[in-house]
Amino acid sequence: MKKWVVPENSNKRVQRASRMIGKGTGTPEEIREARDVLSNYRLAQAFPLNAVTVTVHATSARLGDRRRDHGFVLG
């Protein structure tokens, strides 16, 4: 069982899909396919971005606690 979504499309295909959606061009089937491409791209980026965000928040909280212990209070 996969823990995260794997990118299935090239960057070039993602860019083409993005332009198609942005301009509103293409047949309903092409637009549906472009949305699928963009959806896969978004989901594939969500896990790594969330991992970085959680790490930054945890590190920030830990450093904030350490600074308060030494008398340094941040705004």
Sequence and secondary structure as in RCSB ss.txt:
>XXXX:A:sequence
MKKWVVPENSNKRVQRASRMIGKGTGTPEEIREARDVLSNYRLAQAFPLNAVTVTVHATSARLGDRRRDHGFVLG
>XXXX:A:secstr
  SS    S HHHHHHHHHHHHHT S HHHHHHHHHHHHHHHHHHHHHHHHHHHHHHHHHHHHHHHHHHTT    
